[in-house]
């Protein structure tokens, strides 16, 4: 998904508990990106200094102008599925899909665990 001619990058997945609403969490994550020096460009999938995404928000499905959860591309991205399955082996998406099953089916595309 997106351009393939980018430099290598580090990706991570974390699980958190928050009292923030999904949109307030998005605002907080975007503030962190901005503080790190991220500049939003027209090229949606281009290289950037930091990219914080909300993959899931509990078992909710959210679809509005600012936020889509589950993250729209997560089922297609090895750099999301493989680390997510590592920290949440028994996780199911809101549609009932097993994250572990998706991770077992996806090609790692040369991804290296640090």
Biopython code that builds the backbone (N, CA, C, O; Angstrom):
import numpy as np
from Bio.PDB.StructureBuilder import StructureBuilder

atoms = [
    (1, "UNK", "N", (0.847, -1.171, 0.000)),
    (1, "UNK", "CA", (0.000, 0.000, 0.000)),
    (1, "UNK", "C", (0.892, 1.233, 0.000)),
    (1, "UNK", "O", (1.761, 1.360, 0.862)),
    (2, "UNK", "N", (0.699, 2.124, -0.928)),
    (2, "UNK", "CA", (1.547, 3.300, -1.017)),
    (2, "UNK", "C", (2.817, 3.010, -1.781)),
    (2, "UNK", "O", (3.021, 1.886, -2.238)),
    (3, "UNK", "N", (3.681, 4.009, -1.929)),
    (3, "UNK", "CA", (4.900, 3.849, -2.717)),
    (3, "UNK", "C", (5.872, 2.866, -2.081)),
    (3, "UNK", "O", (5.992, 2.789, -0.858)),
    (4, "UNK", "N", (6.562, 2.118, -2.933)),
    (4, "UNK", "CA", (7.509, 1.117, -2.457)),
    (4, "UNK", "C", (8.943, 1.637, -2.455)),
    (4, "UNK", "O", (9.840, 0.945, -1.975)),
    (5, "UNK", "N", (9.177, 2.815, -2.971)),
    (5, "UNK", "CA", (10.535, 3.351, -3.115)),
    (5, "UNK", "C", (10.932, 4.243, -1.935)),
    (5, "UNK", "O", (11.495, 5.320, -2.127)),
    (6, "UNK", "N", (10.636, 3.792, -0.721)),
    (6, "UNK", "CA", (10.978, 4.547, 0.478)),
    (6, "UNK", "C", (12.152, 3.887, 1.184)),
    (6, "UNK", "O", (12.399, 2.692, 1.023)),
    (7, "UNK", "N", (12.868, 4.676, 1.963)),
    (7, "UNK", "CA", (13.924, 4.117, 2.796)),
    (7, "UNK", "C", (13.307, 3.179, 3.832)),
    (7, "UNK", "O", (12.107, 3.237, 4.099)),
    (8, "UNK", "N", (14.146, 2.308, 4.415)),
    (8, "UNK", "CA", (13.694, 1.445, 5.497)),
    (8, "UNK", "C", (13.185, 2.303, 6.660)),
    (8, "UNK", "O", (13.591, 3.454, 6.817)),
    (9, "UNK", "N", (12.309, 1.739, 7.456)),
    (9, "UNK", "CA", (11.765, 2.448, 8.600)),
    (9, "UNK", "C", (11.487, 1.460, 9.723)),
    (9, "UNK", "O", (11.447, 0.249, 9.508)),
    (10, "UNK", "N", (11.300, 1.984, 10.901)),
    (10, "UNK", "CA", (10.967, 1.168, 12.068)),
    (10, "UNK", "C", (9.477, 1.319, 12.337)),
    (10, "UNK", "O", (8.932, 2.423, 12.321)),
    (11, "UNK", "N", (8.842, 0.197, 12.580)),
    (11, "UNK", "CA", (7.419, 0.189, 12.866)),
    (11, "UNK", "C", (7.190, -0.543, 14.183)),
    (11, "UNK", "O", (7.905, -1.495, 14.498)),
    (12, "UNK", "N", (6.212, -0.109, 14.941)),
    (12, "UNK", "CA", (5.883, -0.767, 16.203)),
    (12, "UNK", "C", (4.379, -0.708, 16.415)),
    (12, "UNK", "O", (3.691, 0.158, 15.875)),
    (13, "UNK", "N", (3.891, -1.635, 17.205)),
    (13, "UNK", "CA", (2.484, -1.664, 17.587)),
    (13, "UNK", "C", (2.437, -1.716, 19.111)),
    (13, "UNK", "O", (3.159, -2.491, 19.738)),
    (14, "UNK", "N", (1.586, -0.887, 19.696)),
    (14, "UNK", "CA", (1.417, -0.904, 21.145)),
    (14, "UNK", "C", (-0.059, -1.022, 21.487)),
    (14, "UNK", "O", (-0.932, -0.699, 20.681)),
    (15, "UNK", "N", (-0.311, -1.485, 22.679)),
    (15, "UNK", "CA", (-1.656, -1.535, 23.216)),
    (15, "UNK", "C", (-1.701, -0.607, 24.414)),
    (15, "UNK", "O", (-0.834, -0.662, 25.286)),
    (16, "UNK", "N", (-2.714, 0.244, 24.453)),
    (16, "UNK", "CA", (-2.858, 1.169, 25.576)),
    (16, "UNK", "C", (-4.290, 1.149, 26.088)),
    (16, "UNK", "O", (-5.213, 0.723, 25.394)),
    (17, "UNK", "N", (-4.454, 1.618, 27.312)),
    (17, "UNK", "CA", (-5.780, 1.906, 27.857)),
    (17, "UNK", "C", (-5.875, 3.410, 27.987)),
    (17, "UNK", "O", (-4.925, 4.065, 28.418)),
    (18, "UNK", "N", (-7.016, 3.960, 27.615)),
    (18, "UNK", "CA", (-7.195, 5.405, 27.681)),
    (18, "UNK", "C", (-8.626, 5.751, 28.048)),
    (18, "UNK", "O", (-9.560, 5.000, 27.767)),
    (19, "UNK", "N", (-8.774, 6.893, 28.674)),
    (19, "UNK", "CA", (-10.112, 7.408, 28.948)),
    (19, "UNK", "C", (-10.532, 8.406, 27.861)),
    (19, "UNK", "O", (-11.649, 8.923, 27.884)),
    (20, "UNK", "N", (-9.623, 8.671, 26.905)),
    (20, "UNK", "CA", (-9.924, 9.596, 25.813)),
    (20, "UNK", "C", (-10.911, 8.975, 24.833)),
    (20, "UNK", "O", (-10.906, 7.764, 24.610)),
    (21, "UNK", "N", (-11.742, 9.807, 24.263)),
    (21, "UNK", "CA", (-12.575, 9.337, 23.160)),
    (21, "UNK", "C", (-11.659, 9.046, 21.969)),
    (21, "UNK", "O", (-10.499, 9.458, 21.975)),
    (22, "UNK", "N", (-12.147, 8.358, 20.970)),
    (22, "UNK", "CA", (-11.338, 8.031, 19.802)),
    (22, "UNK", "C", (-10.814, 9.303, 19.117)),
    (22, "UNK", "O", (-9.646, 9.359, 18.734)),
    (23, "UNK", "N", (-11.663, 10.312, 18.962)),
    (23, "UNK", "CA", (-11.223, 11.544, 18.302)),
    (23, "UNK", "C", (-10.254, 12.340, 19.172)),
    (23, "UNK", "O", (-9.333, 12.968, 18.650)),
    (24, "UNK", "N", (-10.448, 12.324, 20.482)),
    (24, "UNK", "CA", (-9.489, 12.991, 21.373)),
    (24, "UNK", "C", (-8.147, 12.267, 21.340)),
    (24, "UNK", "O", (-7.101, 12.912, 21.407)),
    (25, "UNK", "N", (-8.156, 10.951, 21.238)),
    (25, "UNK", "CA", (-6.922, 10.192, 21.100)),
    (25, "UNK", "C", (-6.234, 10.533, 19.783)),
    (25, "UNK", "O", (-5.015, 10.702, 19.746)),
    (26, "UNK", "N", (-6.998, 10.634, 18.714)),
    (26, "UNK", "CA", (-6.433, 11.041, 17.418)),
    (26, "UNK", "C", (-5.783, 12.415, 17.531)),
    (26, "UNK", "O", (-4.677, 12.615, 17.031)),
    (27, "UNK", "N", (-6.453, 13.362, 18.181)),
    (27, "UNK", "CA", (-5.879, 14.701, 18.370)),
    (27, "UNK", "C", (-4.563, 14.631, 19.148)),
    (27, "UNK", "O", (-3.598, 15.314, 18.806)),
    (28, "UNK", "N", (-4.530, 13.807, 20.190)),
    (28, "UNK", "CA", (-3.317, 13.674, 21.008)),
    (28, "UNK", "C", (-2.176, 13.064, 20.187)),
    (28, "UNK", "O", (-1.032, 13.510, 20.282)),
    (29, "UNK", "N", (-2.488, 12.050, 19.387)),
    (29, "UNK", "CA", (-1.456, 11.431, 18.553)),
    (29, "UNK", "C", (-0.935, 12.396, 17.490)),
    (29, "UNK", "O", (0.265, 12.429, 17.216)),
    (30, "UNK", "N", (-1.818, 13.167, 16.901)),
    (30, "UNK", "CA", (-1.380, 14.147, 15.909)),
    (30, "UNK", "C", (-0.543, 15.253, 16.555)),
    (30, "UNK", "O", (0.366, 15.785, 15.917)),
    (31, "UNK", "N", (-0.829, 15.599, 17.782)),
    (31, "UNK", "CA", (-0.003, 16.584, 18.501)),
    (31, "UNK", "C", (1.398, 16.021, 18.732)),
    (31, "UNK", "O", (2.383, 16.753, 18.629)),
    (32, "UNK", "N", (1.495, 14.731, 19.043)),
    (32, "UNK", "CA", (2.805, 14.086, 19.203)),
    (32, "UNK", "C", (3.559, 14.099, 17.877)),
    (32, "UNK", "O", (4.749, 14.414, 17.846)),
    (33, "UNK", "N", (2.886, 13.763, 16.789)),
    (33, "UNK", "CA", (3.519, 13.798, 15.463)),
    (33, "UNK", "C", (4.033, 15.200, 15.144)),
    (33, "UNK", "O", (5.164, 15.365, 14.686)),
    (34, "UNK", "N", (3.207, 16.196, 15.388)),
    (34, "UNK", "CA", (3.594, 17.583, 15.111)),
    (34, "UNK", "C", (4.793, 18.002, 15.960)),
    (34, "UNK", "O", (5.704, 18.659, 15.457)),
    (35, "UNK", "N", (4.802, 17.629, 17.240)),
    (35, "UNK", "CA", (5.912, 17.973, 18.131)),
    (35, "UNK", "C", (7.217, 17.312, 17.671)),
    (35, "UNK", "O", (8.304, 17.835, 17.914)),
    (36, "UNK", "N", (7.096, 16.160, 17.007)),
    (36, "UNK", "CA", (8.280, 15.454, 16.503)),
    (36, "UNK", "C", (8.770, 16.037, 15.179)),
    (36, "UNK", "O", (9.819, 15.643, 14.670)),
    (37, "UNK", "N", (8.002, 16.979, 14.624)),
    (37, "UNK", "CA", (8.418, 17.627, 13.387)),
    (37, "UNK", "C", (7.737, 17.109, 12.135)),
    (37, "UNK", "O", (8.186, 17.394, 11.024)),
    (38, "UNK", "N", (6.671, 16.361, 12.292)),
    (38, "UNK", "CA", (5.962, 15.867, 11.108)),
    (38, "UNK", "C", (5.305, 17.026, 10.378)),
    (38, "UNK", "O", (4.673, 17.893, 10.982)),
    (39, "UNK", "N", (5.470, 17.017, 9.070)),
    (39, "UNK", "CA", (4.814, 17.989, 8.201)),
    (39, "UNK", "C", (3.875, 17.212, 7.300)),
    (39, "UNK", "O", (4.310, 16.320, 6.572)),
    (40, "UNK", "N", (2.611, 17.535, 7.339)),
    (40, "UNK", "CA", (1.637, 16.833, 6.492)),
    (40, "UNK", "C", (1.738, 17.375, 5.079)),
    (40, "UNK", "O", (1.670, 18.581, 4.843)),
    (41, "UNK", "N", (1.903, 16.442, 4.142)),
    (41, "UNK", "CA", (2.080, 16.798, 2.735)),
    (41, "UNK", "C", (0.923, 16.245, 1.927)),
    (41, "UNK", "O", (0.108, 15.471, 2.428)),
    (42, "UNK", "N", (0.864, 16.657, 0.666)),
    (42, "UNK", "CA", (-0.173, 16.149, -0.230)),
    (42, "UNK", "C", (-0.005, 14.656, -0.481)),
    (42, "UNK", "O", (-0.992, 13.948, -0.682)),
    (43, "UNK", "N", (1.255, 14.161, -0.470)),
    (43, "UNK", "CA", (1.539, 12.753, -0.707)),
    (43, "UNK", "C", (1.179, 11.961, 0.541)),
    (43, "UNK", "O", (1.968, 11.891, 1.483)),
    (44, "UNK", "N", (0.013, 11.374, 0.554)),
    (44, "UNK", "CA", (-0.527, 10.714, 1.745)),
    (44, "UNK", "C", (0.370, 9.601, 2.277)),
    (44, "UNK", "O", (0.513, 9.446, 3.489)),
    (45, "UNK", "N", (0.976, 8.823, 1.374)),
    (45, "UNK", "CA", (1.745, 7.668, 1.809)),
    (45, "UNK", "C", (3.247, 7.873, 1.684)),
    (45, "UNK", "O", (3.999, 6.898, 1.682)),
    (46, "UNK", "N", (3.690, 9.085, 1.582)),
    (46, "UNK", "CA", (5.121, 9.347, 1.473)),
    (46, "UNK", "C", (5.843, 9.173, 2.793)),
    (46, "UNK", "O", (5.222, 9.015, 3.844)),
    (47, "UNK", "N", (7.166, 9.205, 2.721)),
    (47, "UNK", "CA", (7.979, 9.081, 3.931)),
    (47, "UNK", "C", (7.653, 10.225, 4.891)),
    (47, "UNK", "O", (7.370, 11.346, 4.468)),
    (48, "UNK", "N", (7.697, 9.923, 6.178)),
    (48, "UNK", "CA", (7.456, 10.948, 7.205)),
    (48, "UNK", "C", (8.240, 10.584, 8.450)),
    (48, "UNK", "O", (8.619, 9.431, 8.660)),
    (49, "UNK", "N", (8.469, 11.588, 9.262)),
    (49, "UNK", "CA", (9.306, 11.389, 10.443)),
    (49, "UNK", "C", (8.618, 10.518, 11.491)),
    (49, "UNK", "O", (9.282, 9.770, 12.210)),
    (50, "UNK", "N", (7.304, 10.608, 11.582)),
    (50, "UNK", "CA", (6.545, 9.845, 12.572)),
    (50, "UNK", "C", (5.113, 9.709, 12.079)),
    (50, "UNK", "O", (4.533, 10.654, 11.544)),
    (51, "UNK", "N", (4.551, 8.517, 12.267)),
    (51, "UNK", "CA", (3.169, 8.270, 11.859)),
    (51, "UNK", "C", (2.509, 7.428, 12.939)),
    (51, "UNK", "O", (2.831, 6.250, 13.088)),
    (52, "UNK", "N", (1.596, 8.015, 13.689)),
    (52, "UNK", "CA", (0.893, 7.313, 14.761)),
    (52, "UNK", "C", (-0.542, 7.054, 14.305)),
    (52, "UNK", "O", (-1.307, 7.990, 14.070)),
    (53, "UNK", "N", (-0.897, 5.784, 14.185)),
    (53, "UNK", "CA", (-2.236, 5.410, 13.730)),
    (53, "UNK", "C", (-3.003, 4.714, 14.837)),
    (53, "UNK", "O", (-2.419, 4.040, 15.685)),
    (54, "UNK", "N", (-4.296, 4.880, 14.823)),
    (54, "UNK", "CA", (-5.184, 4.111, 15.689)),
    (54, "UNK", "C", (-5.654, 2.933, 14.855)),
    (54, "UNK", "O", (-6.433, 3.092, 13.915)),
    (55, "UNK", "N", (-5.177, 1.758, 15.205)),
    (55, "UNK", "CA", (-5.558, 0.554, 14.471)),
    (55, "UNK", "C", (-6.933, 0.061, 14.903)),
    (55, "UNK", "O", (-7.792, -0.252, 14.079)),
    (56, "UNK", "N", (-7.114, 0.004, 16.207)),
    (56, "UNK", "CA", (-8.362, -0.462, 16.805)),
    (56, "UNK", "C", (-8.700, 0.442, 17.985)),
    (56, "UNK", "O", (-7.817, 1.051, 18.588)),
    (57, "UNK", "N", (-9.961, 0.520, 18.300)),
    (57, "UNK", "CA", (-10.406, 1.263, 19.481)),
    (57, "UNK", "C", (-11.428, 0.375, 20.171)),
    (57, "UNK", "O", (-12.629, 0.456, 19.911)),
    (58, "UNK", "N", (-10.918, -0.484, 21.067)),
    (58, "UNK", "CA", (-11.777, -1.507, 21.654)),
    (58, "UNK", "C", (-12.305, -2.382, 20.536)),
    (58, "UNK", "O", (-11.558, -2.773, 19.639)),
    (59, "UNK", "N", (-13.572, -2.687, 20.587)),
    (59, "UNK", "CA", (-14.203, -3.492, 19.546)),
    (59, "UNK", "C", (-15.129, -2.637, 18.684)),
    (59, "UNK", "O", (-16.039, -3.144, 18.027)),
    (60, "UNK", "N", (-14.872, -1.312, 18.702)),
    (60, "UNK", "CA", (-15.734, -0.386, 17.972)),
    (60, "UNK", "C", (-15.366, -0.306, 16.499)),
    (60, "UNK", "O", (-14.213, -0.500, 16.112)),
    (61, "UNK", "N", (-16.365, -0.020, 15.698)),
    (61, "UNK", "CA", (-16.164, 0.341, 14.302)),
    (61, "UNK", "C", (-16.510, 1.818, 14.198)),
    (61, "UNK", "O", (-17.599, 2.238, 14.588)),
    (62, "UNK", "N", (-15.579, 2.603, 13.669)),
    (62, "UNK", "CA", (-15.761, 4.052, 13.560)),
    (62, "UNK", "C", (-15.497, 4.434, 12.112)),
    (62, "UNK", "O", (-14.497, 4.010, 11.533)),
    (63, "UNK", "N", (-16.373, 5.221, 11.527)),
    (63, "UNK", "CA", (-16.183, 5.676, 10.147)),
    (63, "UNK", "C", (-16.730, 7.089, 10.025)),
    (63, "UNK", "O", (-17.926, 7.298, 9.821)),
    (64, "UNK", "N", (-15.825, 8.051, 10.153)),
    (64, "UNK", "CA", (-16.229, 9.436, 9.947)),
    (64, "UNK", "C", (-15.152, 10.153, 9.136)),
    (64, "UNK", "O", (-14.177, 9.526, 8.723)),
    (65, "UNK", "N", (-15.308, 11.420, 8.908)),
    (65, "UNK", "CA", (-14.392, 12.161, 8.040)),
    (65, "UNK", "C", (-12.955, 12.163, 8.559)),
    (65, "UNK", "O", (-12.025, 12.271, 7.759)),
    (66, "UNK", "N", (-12.746, 12.049, 9.848)),
    (66, "UNK", "CA", (-11.399, 12.127, 10.423)),
    (66, "UNK", "C", (-10.791, 10.789, 10.785)),
    (66, "UNK", "O", (-9.569, 10.678, 10.883)),
    (67, "UNK", "N", (-11.610, 9.770, 10.986)),
    (67, "UNK", "CA", (-11.083, 8.533, 11.545)),
    (67, "UNK", "C", (-11.884, 7.326, 11.065)),
    (67, "UNK", "O", (-13.115, 7.315, 11.092)),
    (68, "UNK", "N", (-11.142, 6.311, 10.627)),
    (68, "UNK", "CA", (-11.734, 5.026, 10.278)),
    (68, "UNK", "C", (-11.061, 3.957, 11.124)),
    (68, "UNK", "O", (-9.844, 3.782, 11.064)),
    (69, "UNK", "N", (-11.860, 3.242, 11.915)),
    (69, "UNK", "CA", (-11.372, 2.174, 12.790)),
    (69, "UNK", "C", (-12.318, 0.989, 12.632)),
    (69, "UNK", "O", (-13.533, 1.179, 12.678)),
    (70, "UNK", "N", (-11.803, -0.230, 12.448)),
    (70, "UNK", "CA", (-10.396, -0.568, 12.360)),
    (70, "UNK", "C", (-9.713, 0.172, 11.212)),
    (70, "UNK", "O", (-10.352, 0.555, 10.232)),
    (71, "UNK", "N", (-8.412, 0.362, 11.353)),
    (71, "UNK", "CA", (-7.634, 1.066, 10.342)),
    (71, "UNK", "C", (-7.869, 0.395, 8.997)),
    (71, "UNK", "O", (-7.774, -0.827, 8.885)),
    (72, "UNK", "N", (-8.173, 1.186, 7.982)),
    (72, "UNK", "CA", (-8.611, 0.669, 6.683)),
    (72, "UNK", "C", (-7.607, -0.249, 5.993)),
    (72, "UNK", "O", (-8.022, -1.088, 5.193)),
    (73, "UNK", "N", (-6.310, -0.131, 6.262)),
    (73, "UNK", "CA", (-5.331, -0.944, 5.556)),
    (73, "UNK", "C", (-4.693, -2.037, 6.381)),
    (73, "UNK", "O", (-3.784, -2.717, 5.905)),
    (74, "UNK", "N", (-5.149, -2.223, 7.614)),
    (74, "UNK", "CA", (-4.408, -3.111, 8.503)),
    (74, "UNK", "C", (-4.391, -4.563, 8.049)),
    (74, "UNK", "O", (-3.411, -5.261, 8.311)),
    (75, "UNK", "N", (-5.424, -5.043, 7.386)),
    (75, "UNK", "CA", (-5.454, -6.439, 6.947)),
    (75, "UNK", "C", (-4.459, -6.720, 5.819)),
    (75, "UNK", "O", (-4.173, -7.879, 5.521)),
    (76, "UNK", "N", (-3.934, -5.669, 5.195)),
    (76, "UNK", "CA", (-3.028, -5.829, 4.056)),
    (76, "UNK", "C", (-1.582, -5.521, 4.388)),
    (76, "UNK", "O", (-0.716, -5.657, 3.524)),
    (77, "UNK", "N", (-1.299, -5.116, 5.593)),
    (77, "UNK", "CA", (0.038, -4.633, 5.946)),
    (77, "UNK", "C", (0.747, -5.567, 6.915)),
    (77, "UNK", "O", (0.353, -5.705, 8.073)),
    (78, "UNK", "N", (1.800, -6.205, 6.418)),
    (78, "UNK", "CA", (2.572, -7.116, 7.270)),
    (78, "UNK", "C", (3.185, -6.392, 8.450)),
    (78, "UNK", "O", (3.303, -6.961, 9.535)),
    (79, "UNK", "N", (3.581, -5.121, 8.248)),
    (79, "UNK", "CA", (4.212, -4.364, 9.328)),
    (79, "UNK", "C", (3.216, -3.948, 10.402)),
    (79, "UNK", "O", (3.610, -3.402, 11.432)),
    (80, "UNK", "N", (1.938, -4.197, 10.175)),
    (80, "UNK", "CA", (0.912, -4.007, 11.203)),
    (80, "UNK", "C", (0.523, -5.367, 11.793)),
    (80, "UNK", "O", (0.533, -5.550, 13.010)),
    (81, "UNK", "N", (0.186, -6.304, 10.927)),
    (81, "UNK", "CA", (-0.331, -7.591, 11.389)),
    (81, "UNK", "C", (0.675, -8.406, 12.192)),
    (81, "UNK", "O", (0.319, -8.972, 13.225)),
    (82, "UNK", "N", (1.913, -8.474, 11.742)),
    (82, "UNK", "CA", (2.885, -9.325, 12.433)),
    (82, "UNK", "C", (3.191, -8.833, 13.846)),
    (82, "UNK", "O", (3.162, -9.643, 14.773)),
    (83, "UNK", "N", (3.481, -7.553, 14.058)),
    (83, "UNK", "CA", (3.692, -7.121, 15.449)),
    (83, "UNK", "C", (2.400, -7.110, 16.278)),
    (83, "UNK", "O", (2.446, -7.336, 17.488)),
    (84, "UNK", "N", (1.269, -6.856, 15.652)),
    (84, "UNK", "CA", (0.005, -6.887, 16.390)),
    (84, "UNK", "C", (-0.292, -8.303, 16.872)),
    (84, "UNK", "O", (-0.703, -8.487, 18.017)),
    (85, "UNK", "N", (-0.092, -9.294, 16.027)),
    (85, "UNK", "CA", (-0.322, -10.684, 16.417)),
    (85, "UNK", "C", (0.647, -11.106, 17.516)),
    (85, "UNK", "O", (0.323, -11.953, 18.348)),
    (86, "UNK", "N", (1.829, -10.516, 17.514)),
    (86, "UNK", "CA", (2.827, -10.842, 18.532)),
    (86, "UNK", "C", (2.395, -10.387, 19.928)),
    (86, "UNK", "O", (2.655, -11.075, 20.915)),
    (87, "UNK", "N", (1.738, -9.228, 20.010)),
    (87, "UNK", "CA", (1.336, -8.714, 21.333)),
    (87, "UNK", "C", (-0.099, -9.096, 21.700)),
    (87, "UNK", "O", (-0.503, -8.954, 22.854)),
    (88, "UNK", "N", (-0.870, -9.583, 20.720)),
    (88, "UNK", "CA", (-2.283, -9.906, 20.987)),
    (88, "UNK", "C", (-2.684, -11.137, 20.182)),
    (88, "UNK", "O", (-3.460, -11.040, 19.231)),
    (89, "UNK", "N", (-2.153, -12.288, 20.564)),
    (89, "UNK", "CA", (-2.345, -13.506, 19.777)),
    (89, "UNK", "C", (-3.798, -13.950, 19.670)),
    (89, "UNK", "O", (-4.160, -14.624, 18.705)),
    (90, "UNK", "N", (-4.620, -13.597, 20.614)),
    (90, "UNK", "CA", (-6.024, -14.030, 20.597)),
    (90, "UNK", "C", (-6.990, -12.916, 20.197)),
    (90, "UNK", "O", (-8.185, -12.997, 20.479)),
    (91, "UNK", "N", (-6.478, -11.888, 19.549)),
    (91, "UNK", "CA", (-7.300, -10.732, 19.192)),
    (91, "UNK", "C", (-8.140, -11.013, 17.943)),
    (91, "UNK", "O", (-7.674, -11.611, 16.973)),
    (92, "UNK", "N", (-9.385, -10.561, 18.005)),
    (92, "UNK", "CA", (-10.275, -10.620, 16.849)),
    (92, "UNK", "C", (-10.699, -9.207, 16.495)),
    (92, "UNK", "O", (-10.951, -8.390, 17.381)),
    (93, "UNK", "N", (-10.779, -8.919, 15.215)),
    (93, "UNK", "CA", (-11.256, -7.620, 14.751)),
    (93, "UNK", "C", (-12.768, -7.536, 14.967)),
    (93, "UNK", "O", (-13.413, -8.566, 15.165)),
    (94, "UNK", "N", (-13.342, -6.341, 14.933)),
    (94, "UNK", "CA", (-14.789, -6.210, 15.141)),
    (94, "UNK", "C", (-15.630, -7.052, 14.178)),
    (94, "UNK", "O", (-16.763, -7.410, 14.500)),
    (95, "UNK", "N", (-15.078, -7.375, 12.984)),
    (95, "UNK", "CA", (-15.826, -8.202, 12.034)),
    (95, "UNK", "C", (-15.659, -9.701, 12.296)),
    (95, "UNK", "O", (-16.169, -10.524, 11.535)),
    (96, "UNK", "N", (-14.943, -10.059, 13.376)),
    (96, "UNK", "CA", (-14.764, -11.453, 13.734)),
    (96, "UNK", "C", (-13.523, -12.109, 13.161)),
    (96, "UNK", "O", (-13.270, -13.283, 13.432)),
    (97, "UNK", "N", (-12.739, -11.379, 12.373)),
    (97, "UNK", "CA", (-11.527, -11.916, 11.777)),
    (97, "UNK", "C", (-10.433, -12.040, 12.819)),
    (97, "UNK", "O", (-10.211, -11.116, 13.602)),
    (98, "UNK", "N", (-9.750, -13.170, 12.834)),
    (98, "UNK", "CA", (-8.651, -13.423, 13.758)),
    (98, "UNK", "C", (-7.385, -12.719, 13.259)),
    (98, "UNK", "O", (-6.959, -12.933, 12.124)),
    (99, "UNK", "N", (-6.792, -11.888, 14.103)),
    (99, "UNK", "CA", (-5.537, -11.222, 13.753)),
    (99, "UNK", "C", (-4.436, -12.258, 13.555)),
    (99, "UNK", "O", (-3.609, -12.125, 12.653)),
    (100, "UNK", "N", (-4.425, -13.280, 14.391)),
    (100, "UNK", "CA", (-3.412, -14.332, 14.275)),
    (100, "UNK", "C", (-3.537, -15.047, 12.930)),
    (100, "UNK", "O", (-2.523, -15.318, 12.287)),
    (101, "UNK", "N", (-4.742, -15.354, 12.500)),
    (101, "UNK", "CA", (-4.952, -16.014, 11.207)),
    (101, "UNK", "C", (-4.477, -15.120, 10.063)),
    (101, "UNK", "O", (-3.832, -15.599, 9.131)),
    (102, "UNK", "N", (-4.790, -13.836, 10.127)),
    (102, "UNK", "CA", (-4.327, -12.908, 9.094)),
    (102, "UNK", "C", (-2.803, -12.852, 9.060)),
    (102, "UNK", "O", (-2.202, -12.856, 7.985)),
    (103, "UNK", "N", (-2.181, -12.800, 10.232)),
    (103, "UNK", "CA", (-0.718, -12.728, 10.313)),
    (103, "UNK", "C", (-0.070, -13.992, 9.761)),
    (103, "UNK", "O", (0.989, -13.925, 9.137)),
    (104, "UNK", "N", (-0.696, -15.136, 9.984)),
    (104, "UNK", "CA", (-0.153, -16.394, 9.476)),
    (104, "UNK", "C", (-0.241, -16.499, 7.960)),
    (104, "UNK", "O", (0.511, -17.256, 7.346)),
    (105, "UNK", "N", (-1.149, -15.751, 7.356)),
    (105, "UNK", "CA", (-1.362, -15.814, 5.910)),
    (105, "UNK", "C", (-0.577, -14.770, 5.131)),
    (105, "UNK", "O", (-0.429, -14.903, 3.916)),
    (106, "UNK", "N", (-0.067, -13.732, 5.797)),
    (106, "UNK", "CA", (0.550, -12.624, 5.072)),
    (106, "UNK", "C", (2.051, -12.863, 4.854)),
    (106, "UNK", "O", (2.726, -13.453, 5.698)),
    (107, "UNK", "N", (2.551, -12.403, 3.725)),
    (107, "UNK", "CA", (3.982, -12.487, 3.405)),
    (107, "UNK", "C", (4.718, -11.430, 4.219)),
    (107, "UNK", "O", (4.261, -10.290, 4.307)),
    (108, "UNK", "N", (5.839, -11.790, 4.809)),
    (108, "UNK", "CA", (6.592, -10.816, 5.627)),
    (108, "UNK", "C", (7.348, -9.811, 4.771)),
    (108, "UNK", "O", (7.809, -8.795, 5.291)),
    (109, "UNK", "N", (7.487, -10.064, 3.488)),
    (109, "UNK", "CA", (8.137, -9.131, 2.562)),
    (109, "UNK", "C", (9.496, -8.644, 3.050)),
    (109, "UNK", "O", (9.846, -7.478, 2.864)),
    (110, "UNK", "N", (10.247, -9.520, 3.662)),
    (110, "UNK", "CA", (11.602, -9.175, 4.106)),
    (110, "UNK", "C", (11.674, -8.386, 5.393)),
    (110, "UNK", "O", (12.747, -7.923, 5.780)),
    (111, "UNK", "N", (10.543, -8.226, 6.063)),
    (111, "UNK", "CA", (10.530, -7.485, 7.322)),
    (111, "UNK", "C", (11.438, -8.191, 8.326)),
    (111, "UNK", "O", (11.441, -9.418, 8.417)),
    (112, "UNK", "N", (12.205, -7.405, 9.077)),
    (112, "UNK", "CA", (13.148, -7.942, 10.046)),
    (112, "UNK", "C", (12.759, -7.452, 11.437)),
    (112, "UNK", "O", (12.536, -6.259, 11.645)),
    (113, "UNK", "N", (12.682, -8.377, 12.383)),
    (113, "UNK", "CA", (12.357, -8.020, 13.765)),
    (113, "UNK", "C", (13.611, -7.481, 14.441)),
    (113, "UNK", "O", (14.671, -8.103, 14.377)),
    (114, "UNK", "N", (13.491, -6.334, 15.082)),
    (114, "UNK", "CA", (14.642, -5.751, 15.803)),
    (114, "UNK", "C", (14.667, -6.218, 17.238)),
    (114, "UNK", "O", (15.558, -5.834, 17.996)),
]
sb = StructureBuilder()
sb.init_structure("model")
sb.init_model(0)
sb.init_chain("A")
sb.init_seg("    ")
for serial, (resi, resn, name, xyz) in enumerate(atoms, 1):
    if name == "N":
        sb.init_residue(resn, " ", resi, " ")
    sb.init_atom(name, np.array(xyz, "f"), 0.0, 1.0, " ", f" {name:<3s}", serial, name[0])
structure = sb.get_structure()
